[in-house]
Every structure is written in C-alpha cells, then in structure tokens.
Amino acid sequence: MLLSDLPAVLDLVNREGWMYDMVDMERILRIDSECSIVAETDGQMVGLATVIRFGDRGVIGHLVIKEGWRKKGIGDFLLDTIIADMDSKGIGTIELYAAPHARDYYPRKNFRGIGDVTIYFRESRLDLPKPKKSQNIRTIELDEIDDILAMDKPILEVDRRKMIEDIVTHYPDLCLGQFEDGRLTGYALGRSASGICDIGPWIMGNPTEENTSSMFIELMTRMGGEPTFMCAPTDNNIATDLMTKWGFSVKSVVRRMVRTKQDIKPFTGEVMAVAALEFA
Ligand SMILES: CC(C)(COP(=O)(O)OP(=O)(O)OC[C@H]1O[C@@H](n2cnc3c(N)ncnc32)[C@H](O)[C@@H]1OP(=O)(O)O)[C@@H](O)C(=O)NCCC(=O)NCCS
C-alpha cells in the first residue's frame, strides 16, 4: 500500500461505516509502511488489508473487499498473502479484531478468539464537571515513553513503542499520565480528528472507580467533550460502569482473535481501552 492509495483506501474503509480519518490511515503507514496491501483489478482497488507490526506481532487493522467483489476469494487471497509475509518476516503471532458478521470467517485460517472488546460511542457533547485539581495527573512528555513501555509491555506482551510514540508526538496535550510519588501508575492517550475523538490505549496499574473517573474527566475536558469512541475489553467492569455512567452507547462488540502457536493471555483488568486504530 502506497501513500497515493490512501484516498481509495479511506473510501472503501468508510463505506463500512467505520468513521476513519485520513490522519488514521497516514499513521498506519507511518508506523509500518511495509505490510499493508491492496488488491487491484484493471486499475481499480477492490480490496485492502492494513497491517502494523508491533515487535514480533502483526496486527491486522482493516480487511475490506469492495462490495460486488466479495465471495470471489479476494479476502482469502489477501489473508493468505499477509500470513505468508508475516511467516517470511519471522512474525509468529497475528492478531485482529473481528466484526460480529466476520467472526466465523477467520477460524478457517486458524484464528481463535481470546476475548471481546466493546466499542462505545457517545455522539452528543458531554457536560463535564470541572476536573479536580490533581497533582497526580499531567501530560506525558516524549522522554517518558520508556516509562509508558515499562507498564505497557508486560501487560500487552508486545512492544507498542512506534504507535505510542506517534500518538504522544502528534497529540501532546491529550496524552496523560497518572503518577504516584513521581512514578507513572497509569496512562491514557487521546486522539482527535475531524471532530471525532478516541480514547485509547488506556492502561491503569491499579484501576479504581475514583482514579479512572479522574483520568476520564481530565481527558474528555481536554478533548472538548466532542463525539468520542472508546474500545474497552467487554469484561472490564470498571470501564463498562464508566461508559454507562457517562451515557456512551454500545456501537458494536468485536472479537479479539489471534493466529499463533504461543500462549497469548487475555486482556487483564489493567487494560481500560485499546486503540481503535488497531481495529477493523
Ligand atoms: C469479510 C470479507 C473480508 C470476506 O472477504 P471475501 O473476499 O468476501 O471472502 P472470500 O471470497 O475470500 O471467502 C472465502 C471463504 O470464506 C467464506 N466467507 C466469506 N465471508 C464470510 C463471513 N463473513 N463469515 C463466514 N464465512 C465467510 C466464503 O463463503 C468462502 O467460503 P468457501 O471457500 O467455503 O466458499 C468481506 O466480506 C468484507 O470485506 N466484508 C466487509 C468488511 C468486513 O467486515 N471486514 C472484516 C472486518 S473484521
């Protein structure tokens, strides 16, 4: 996939109602320019797959075949191409988030489910209370990325440095850390494009109703309370209660699926939100 493909890619992706912005697509190619692919017939794009490598894991973000071209084997062709490419690059684990109607598609290629993620959305502006003055929450500096990774890597079992660096670089005012005695104990990264905001990745070392509420209110205040997405592990009760309390509605539930010989552990309670840009 080339930069010049992105307008057609965005068009195909958003025909699925997924509300991505060009900056999201550009970020994918910036983080990993080598693994995303498109299928063309007579110069027309009929399918695409975006893939980002995080260390030794490949994450498939989008897999879309143009309507009218489905059920002709193009999806299988793209998936087989990605699997072969990951094999050749020594990447043993491929991960994706399957939409409800596509859940039965992936097991044929040896993907298995390891938990669900709920996509929450709030369309209308939020009236937020004034954030409490807290010494504990402040923006994260670029030179604190190693502290984020020291929390993130053991929990996610993968090195997401490139993605985290990219988000902190582009949205310095929306990337927050929670600190105790000067030590990072949680972080939440926000993004905003074309009036739509996104919360995640969001990790809390010891999530409580109180500390997650403080982080949420501070981040939402900074994002302006605009329409917002948050993708939270379905069995995270603290995240579920937070979303319910603030009037978010469930847009969809996607299944986290992996193709691997390794033992990948499901998300723990520390994972409040994953980044929607990892999704289809
Ligand atoms: C899901 C999608 C990528 C499949 O691509 P495709 O090109 O239509 O699939 P293929 O023609 O390669 O199908 C290969 C096989 O999978 C089956 N299959 C296709 N879509 C399926 C689905 N949604 N569920 C279960 N099986 C499916 C086909 O019947 C075919 O089976 P067969 O080999 O026994 O005949 C395509 O339908 C699509 O783009 N959908 C909209 C976007 C989307 O939902 N993407 C996935 C998000 S996670």
PDBQT file of the ligand as one rigid body, heavy atoms in Angstrom, charges set to zero:
ROOT
HETATM    1  C1  LIG A 301     -15.285 -10.465   5.350  1.00  0.00    +0.000 C 
HETATM    2  C2  LIG A 301     -14.686 -10.219   3.976  1.00  0.00    +0.000 C 
HETATM    3  C3  LIG A 301     -13.324  -9.562   4.125  1.00  0.00    +0.000 C 
HETATM    4  C4  LIG A 301     -14.521 -11.572   3.268  1.00  0.00    +0.000 C 
HETATM    5  O1  LIG A 301     -13.888 -11.373   2.018  1.00  0.00    +0.000 OA
HETATM    6  P1  LIG A 301     -14.359 -12.174   0.704  1.00  0.00    +0.000 P 
HETATM    7  O2  LIG A 301     -13.465 -11.785  -0.408  1.00  0.00    +0.000 OA
HETATM    8  O3  LIG A 301     -15.797 -11.927   0.517  1.00  0.00    +0.000 OA
HETATM    9  O4  LIG A 301     -14.124 -13.652   1.182  1.00  0.00    +0.000 OA
HETATM   10  P2  LIG A 301     -13.687 -14.880   0.271  1.00  0.00    +0.000 P 
HETATM   11  O5  LIG A 301     -14.392 -14.813  -1.049  1.00  0.00    +0.000 OA
HETATM   12  O6  LIG A 301     -12.205 -14.949   0.214  1.00  0.00    +0.000 OA
HETATM   13  O7  LIG A 301     -14.275 -16.064   1.141  1.00  0.00    +0.000 OA
HETATM   14  C5  LIG A 301     -13.573 -17.224   1.367  1.00  0.00    +0.000 C 
HETATM   15  C6  LIG A 301     -14.479 -18.161   2.119  1.00  0.00    +0.000 C 
HETATM   16  O8  LIG A 301     -14.931 -17.544   3.324  1.00  0.00    +0.000 OA
HETATM   17  C7  LIG A 301     -16.360 -17.558   3.366  1.00  0.00    +0.000 C 
HETATM   18  N1  LIG A 301     -16.794 -16.281   3.951  1.00  0.00    +0.000 N 
HETATM   19  C8  LIG A 301     -16.757 -15.067   3.360  1.00  0.00    +0.000 A 
HETATM   20  N2  LIG A 301     -17.225 -14.117   4.213  1.00  0.00    +0.000 NA
HETATM   21  C9  LIG A 301     -17.578 -14.780   5.340  1.00  0.00    +0.000 A 
HETATM   22  C10 LIG A 301     -18.136 -14.367   6.580  1.00  0.00    +0.000 A 
HETATM   23  N3  LIG A 301     -18.427 -13.075   6.815  1.00  0.00    +0.000 N 
HETATM   24  N4  LIG A 301     -18.351 -15.309   7.516  1.00  0.00    +0.000 NA
HETATM   25  C11 LIG A 301     -18.049 -16.596   7.311  1.00  0.00    +0.000 A 
HETATM   26  N5  LIG A 301     -17.522 -17.067   6.145  1.00  0.00    +0.000 NA
HETATM   27  C12 LIG A 301     -17.295 -16.159   5.169  1.00  0.00    +0.000 A 
HETATM   28  C13 LIG A 301     -16.781 -17.666   1.928  1.00  0.00    +0.000 C 
HETATM   29  O9  LIG A 301     -18.066 -18.205   1.821  1.00  0.00    +0.000 OA
HETATM   30  C14 LIG A 301     -15.725 -18.570   1.374  1.00  0.00    +0.000 C 
HETATM   31  O10 LIG A 301     -16.002 -19.906   1.746  1.00  0.00    +0.000 OA
HETATM   32  P3  LIG A 301     -15.691 -21.131   0.756  1.00  0.00    +0.000 P 
HETATM   33  O11 LIG A 301     -14.212 -21.061   0.491  1.00  0.00    +0.000 OA
HETATM   34  O12 LIG A 301     -16.122 -22.304   1.535  1.00  0.00    +0.000 OA
HETATM   35  O13 LIG A 301     -16.519 -20.840  -0.452  1.00  0.00    +0.000 OA
HETATM   36  C15 LIG A 301     -15.612  -9.335   3.099  1.00  0.00    +0.000 C 
HETATM   37  O14 LIG A 301     -16.904  -9.881   3.103  1.00  0.00    +0.000 OA
HETATM   38  C16 LIG A 301     -15.725  -7.893   3.540  1.00  0.00    +0.000 C 
HETATM   39  O15 LIG A 301     -14.943  -7.044   3.101  1.00  0.00    +0.000 OA
HETATM   40  N6  LIG A 301     -16.721  -7.563   4.378  1.00  0.00    +0.000 N 
HETATM   41  C17 LIG A 301     -16.963  -6.200   4.842  1.00  0.00    +0.000 C 
HETATM   42  C18 LIG A 301     -15.838  -5.667   5.689  1.00  0.00    +0.000 C 
HETATM   43  C19 LIG A 301     -15.561  -6.552   6.870  1.00  0.00    +0.000 C 
HETATM   44  O16 LIG A 301     -16.468  -6.904   7.597  1.00  0.00    +0.000 OA
HETATM   45  N7  LIG A 301     -14.279  -6.907   7.060  1.00  0.00    +0.000 N 
HETATM   46  C20 LIG A 301     -13.868  -7.748   8.157  1.00  0.00    +0.000 C 
HETATM   47  C21 LIG A 301     -13.830  -6.984   9.389  1.00  0.00    +0.000 C 
HETATM   48  S1  LIG A 301     -13.191  -7.901  10.722  1.00  0.00    +0.000 SA
ENDROOT
TORSDOF 0
